[in-house]
């Protein structure tokens, strides 16, 4: 009887001889093999992917110490890697982290504050086609925008003082439309380069929209005291901090070369690193209220917003919160005198050219 010679199975990694090593745990009908090479010893099932050879994430070296890095956290638009040397407590210790986008993709980064809400840009007010006179609409917007009065109270004022029956829904639509139009027609304030010590002040605070938390991120320039970016997010993460800084850098490119002052939230340093910012030398983290420099100028701005927002007892939509924040930014930058700038607005201090009007309210109406 002729001797039957079985077909030889080689190791898919080192091409060495193998021997049978039980059955496949997922399919008992399949034979499992083990490599005879002492330096390999790979176990595999013929016809099945070899474990550890089909990794979908890239291999990354630590930019500080050159060691291997591994996935520390999965982000919504990428991976966060951490250096493998973090386990040591001596001179070898390195816990550096970097973010890598998904293969073939880039980070989710907004370029405009309106990207945080799903809405279409409105057209200009058609005064000739409106049911109310231009003076009536402008008066209602003055109460809602400049005085931060809720729409129901504005409707009551217009009814009792001027005998105009305007619904609060109409006042709300006018307010939202004015915020979108002022943002589209006037645009954020771009500040130029300036000598002397200068930094950006960034912080976030929580507001309520229909009982849910929304985080409002804002960045201010210390030299001209101008609001540079604002963004709304459902949570605090690197993705939204990255969008906040990117909007500020797009508005004023000169801010990318100045010091960035933030609190201890790790998302700030991670976001600045993703944008190519010099985090090691130009990112300052303040840890105490009395530390110098500190973020008190940014923190004090929240008191103005919180006091005005208290009248609304929470917002009804993300668009309402965005319109509220947008009105605050443009009133601060263009239409309200600043004591820190000797009575001038940040736009005037930065040299922005605007139409000549008797009052800031008339100037505001020209951009609707």
C-alpha positions in Angstrom: 0.0 0.0 0.0 1.5 3.3 -1.0 2.5 5.8 1.8 0.2 8.8 2.0 2.2 12.1 2.4 0.2 14.9 3.8 0.5 18.4 2.3 2.9 20.5 4.2 1.6 23.6 5.9 4.1 26.5 6.3 3.9 29.4 8.8 2.4 32.5 7.1 4.9 34.8 8.9 8.3 33.0 8.8 7.6 30.2 6.3 8.8 27.5 8.8 7.4 24.0 9.3 4.4 23.6 11.5 2.5 20.9 13.5 -1.1 20.4 14.3 -2.3 22.3 17.4 -5.9 21.4 18.2 -9.0 22.9 16.6 -10.2 26.4 15.9 -12.3 27.5 18.9 -14.8 29.2 16.6 -15.2 26.2 14.2 -14.2 22.8 15.5 -14.0 21.4 11.9 -11.0 23.5 11.1 -7.5 22.4 12.1 -5.2 24.9 14.0 -1.4 24.9 13.5 1.5 26.1 15.5 4.9 27.2 14.1 8.0 25.1 15.0 10.3 28.1 14.9 11.2 28.9 18.6 11.4 32.6 17.8 7.9 32.7 16.1 5.5 30.1 17.6 2.6 31.7 15.7 -0.7 29.9 16.0 -3.0 30.2 13.0 -5.8 28.5 11.0 -5.3 28.0 7.3 -7.5 30.3 5.3 -8.2 32.6 8.2 -6.6 36.0 8.9 -3.6 35.8 11.1 -4.2 37.6 14.4 -2.1 40.8 14.8 -1.3 41.2 11.1 -4.4 43.2 10.0 -4.2 46.2 12.3 -6.2 49.2 11.0 -4.4 51.8 13.0 -0.9 53.2 12.2 2.3 52.6 14.1 3.4 55.8 15.8 6.7 56.7 17.4 6.7 59.2 20.4 8.0 62.5 19.1 9.7 63.2 22.5 11.5 59.9 23.4 11.2 57.8 20.2 9.4 54.9 21.9 6.4 53.1 20.6 3.0 54.5 21.2 -0.3 52.7 21.6 -4.0 53.7 21.4 -5.0 55.3 24.6 -8.5 56.5 23.6 -10.8 56.4 20.6 -12.0 59.9 19.5 -15.0 60.7 17.3 -12.6 61.6 14.4 -9.4 59.8 15.3 -7.2 58.0 17.8 -5.3 59.3 20.8 -1.9 57.6 21.3 0.1 57.5 24.5 3.8 56.7 24.9 4.5 53.2 26.2 7.2 54.6 28.6 4.6 55.9 31.0 4.9 52.7 33.1 8.3 53.7 34.3 8.9 56.0 37.3 12.5 56.8 36.7 14.3 58.9 34.0 12.6 56.8 31.3 9.1 58.0 32.2 7.3 59.7 29.3 3.5 60.1 29.1 3.3 62.2 26.0 0.0 61.9 24.0 -0.9 62.9 20.5 -4.0 62.7 18.3 -4.0 61.0 14.9 -7.0 61.3 12.5 -8.7 58.3 11.1 -6.9 56.7 8.0 -7.7 58.8 4.9 -9.6 61.4 6.9 -8.9 64.7 8.7 -10.0 66.1 12.0 -13.5 67.6 12.3 -12.7 71.3 12.6 -15.2 74.1 12.2 -14.2 77.3 10.4 -17.2 79.5 11.3 -19.2 79.8 14.5 -22.5 79.1 12.7 -21.2 75.6 12.0 -22.3 74.5 15.5 -26.0 74.9 14.6 -27.9 73.4 11.7 -29.4 76.4 9.9 -29.4 78.3 6.6 -28.1 81.8 6.4 -31.1 84.2 6.3 -31.5 87.0 3.8 -31.7 90.7 4.6 -34.8 92.1 6.2 -37.4 93.0 3.5 -38.7 96.1 5.2 -41.1 97.0 2.4 -42.8 93.5 2.6 -43.1 93.3 6.3 -46.5 93.6 8.1 -45.0 96.1 10.7 -43.2 99.4 10.1 -39.4 99.5 10.2 -39.5 101.7 13.3 -41.6 99.1 15.1 -39.3 96.3 14.2 -36.2 98.3 15.1 -37.7 99.2 18.5 -38.6 95.6 19.3 -35.1 94.5 18.3 -33.6 97.2 20.5 -35.3 95.8 23.6 -34.5 92.2 22.6 -30.9 92.7 21.5 -29.4 95.7 23.3 -31.3 95.2 26.6 -31.5 91.4 26.5 -35.2 91.3 27.3 -37.1 88.0 26.6 -39.5 87.9 23.7 -42.6 87.6 25.9 -41.8 90.8 27.8 -40.9 92.6 24.6 -44.3 91.7 23.2 -46.0 93.0 26.4 -44.0 96.3 26.2 -45.0 96.8 22.6 -48.7 96.1 23.4 -49.0 98.3 26.5 -46.8 101.3 25.5 -47.2 101.4 21.7 -50.5 99.5 21.2 -48.9 97.1 18.8 -50.1 93.5 18.9 -46.9 91.5 18.1 -46.6 87.9 19.2 -43.6 86.7 21.1 -42.9 84.1 18.3 -42.5 87.0 15.9 -40.1 88.8 18.1 -38.1 85.5 18.5 -37.8 85.1 14.8 -36.7 88.7 14.4 -34.0 88.2 17.1 -32.7 85.0 15.5 -32.7 86.5 12.0 -30.9 89.6 13.2 -28.1 87.5 14.8 -27.6 85.5 11.6 -27.7 88.7 9.4 -25.3 90.6 11.6 -22.9 87.7 11.5 -23.2 87.3 7.7 -23.1 91.0 6.8 -20.6 92.4 9.4 -18.5 89.4 10.3 -16.1 88.7 13.2 -13.6 91.4 14.1 -10.1 90.7 12.9 -7.4 92.3 15.0 -4.0 93.2 13.6 -0.5 92.6 15.0 0.5 94.7 17.9 3.6 95.2 20.0 3.9 94.4 23.7 2.7 91.5 25.8 -0.3 89.8 24.2 -2.3 86.6 24.7 -5.5 84.9 24.0 -7.9 84.1 26.8 -10.1 81.0 26.3 -12.7 79.4 28.6 -16.0 77.5 28.5 -19.2 77.7 30.6 -22.4 75.8 30.7 -25.9 77.0 29.7 -29.2 75.1 29.6 -31.2 74.4 26.4 -34.5 72.6 27.1 -33.1 71.0 30.2 -29.9 69.8 28.5 -26.4 71.1 29.1 -24.7 73.1 26.3 -21.1 74.4 26.6 -20.3 77.8 25.3 -16.6 78.2 24.3 -15.2 81.7 23.8 -11.8 83.2 23.0 -10.8 86.8 23.6 -7.8 88.9 22.6 -6.1 90.7 25.5 -4.7 93.6 23.5 -7.9 94.9 21.9 -10.3 93.1 24.3 -12.1 91.7 21.3 -14.1 88.5 21.2 -12.5 86.3 18.5 -14.5 83.1 18.5 -17.5 81.4 20.1 -18.8 77.9 19.7 -21.6 75.7 21.2 -21.2 72.0 22.0 -23.1 69.3 23.9 -20.0 68.3 25.8 -16.4 69.3 26.5 -13.9 67.5 24.3 -10.9 68.1 22.1 -13.0 68.3 18.9 -14.9 71.4 20.1 -11.9 73.1 21.7 -10.1 72.6 18.3 -12.9 74.3 16.5 -12.9 77.2 18.9 -9.2 77.9 18.4 -9.4 77.3 14.7 -12.1 79.9 14.3 -10.0 82.4 16.3 -6.9 81.8 14.2 -8.9 82.1 11.0 -10.4 85.4 12.2 -7.1 86.9 13.3 -4.0 85.0 12.0 -1.8 87.1 14.2 -3.1 85.2 17.3 -1.4 82.0 16.3 1.9 83.4 17.3 0.9 84.8 20.8 0.6 83.1 24.1 -2.6 81.1 24.7 -3.9 81.2 28.3 -6.4 78.5 29.4 -7.4 76.6 32.6 -6.4 73.0 33.3 -8.8 71.3 30.9 -6.7 68.8 29.0 -8.7 69.4 25.8 -7.1 72.8 25.3 -3.6 71.6 25.0 -4.6 68.6 22.9 -6.6 70.9 20.5 -3.7 73.4 20.2 -1.3 70.6 19.4 -3.6 69.3 16.6 -3.5 72.8 15.0 0.3 73.0 15.0 0.5 75.5 17.9 3.7 75.7 19.9 2.2 74.1 23.0 5.5 73.7 24.9 6.5 77.4 24.8 3.3 79.4 24.2 0.6 77.6 26.1 0.1 78.8 29.6 -2.1 77.0 32.1 -3.3 79.0 35.1 -4.1 77.0 38.3 -5.3 79.7 40.7 -7.4 82.8 40.9 -4.5 84.9 42.2 -1.9 83.5 39.9 -0.2 85.9 37.5 -1.0 85.7 34.6 -4.6 84.5 35.2 -7.8 84.2 33.2 -9.9 86.6 35.3 -10.7 88.9 32.4 -12.3 85.9 30.6 -14.0 84.7 33.8 -15.6 88.1 34.5 -17.2 88.1 31.1 -19.3 85.1 32.1 -21.0 87.1 34.8 -22.5 89.5 32.2 -23.7 86.6 30.1 -25.1 84.7 33.0 -27.0 87.7 34.4 -28.6 88.4 31.0 -29.4 84.7 30.4 -31.0 84.4 33.8 -34.1 86.2 32.5 -34.7 83.6 29.8 -34.7 80.7 32.4 -33.0 78.5 29.9 -33.2 78.6 26.1 -35.7 76.8 23.9 -33.2 75.8 21.1 -29.5 75.8 20.2 -30.3 78.5 17.7 -31.6 80.7 20.6 -28.5 80.2 22.6 -26.3 80.8 19.6 -28.2 84.1 18.7 -27.8 85.2 22.4 -24.0 84.6 22.3 -23.7 86.1 18.8 -25.4 89.3 19.9 -23.2 89.6 22.9 -20.0 89.2 20.7 -21.0 91.8 18.2 -22.3 94.3 20.7 -19.1 94.0 22.6 -16.8 94.3 19.6 -18.6 96.9 17.5 -21.4 98.8 19.4 -20.5 99.2 23.1 -17.8 101.6 24.4 -15.0 99.8 26.4 -13.6 101.4 29.5 -10.4 99.4 29.1 -9.9 101.2 25.7 -10.7 104.7 27.0 -14.2 104.7 25.7 -13.6 103.3 22.3 -15.0 100.0 21.0 -12.6 97.1 20.2 -13.4 97.7 16.5 -12.4 101.4 16.7 -9.2 100.4 18.6 -8.3 97.8 16.0 -8.9 100.3 13.1 -11.9 98.7 11.6 -13.7 101.0 9.1 -17.5 101.3 9.7 -20.1 103.6 8.3 -20.5 106.9 10.2 -23.7 107.0 12.3 -25.0 109.1 15.1 -25.6 106.2 17.4 -24.5 102.6 17.7 -28.1 101.4 17.4 -28.5 103.0 13.9 -25.2 101.5 13.0 -26.5 98.1 14.1 -29.6 98.4 11.9 -27.6 99.2 8.8 -26.2 95.6 8.8 -29.7 94.0 8.8 
